Amino acid sequence: MEGDGSIDMFSNVLEKQFLQAAKIVENHLDSEIQKLDQIDEDELELLKEKRLAALRTAQQRKQEWLSKGHGEYREVPSERDFFQEVKESEKVVCHFYRDSTFSGNLMEPPFQSQKKFGTNFTKLEKKTIRGKKYDSDSDDD
């Protein structure tokens, strides 16, 4: 059957490609292992110092984020405070909600469980925002 021949040819080509890719990866790993085998004490000490410096920088960044309120979900009391929060953080997720709607409370549990550093999770009640009305706004706001 003609179909079986093309399948065999395709599987042979695919097998050769996989073997070639595996050889390339193996050669790369071998060269990395050789580099590591040739490292002396001074180079190891230099690598250790670089790693310690990176860990210190990461810890300082985490402390800075904690001081800015990252890792917790909290309400921003006013529009002015909201803009201050946004200016201080590189990444912000803000939940704009209304107490009068059920859907406003649906996002509370997922946001409360966020403990990601580097992203500030806040919420702001919609009535505290000045400016024009949106289509979803009712007249009683």
Disulfide bonds with the S-S distance in Angstrom:
none
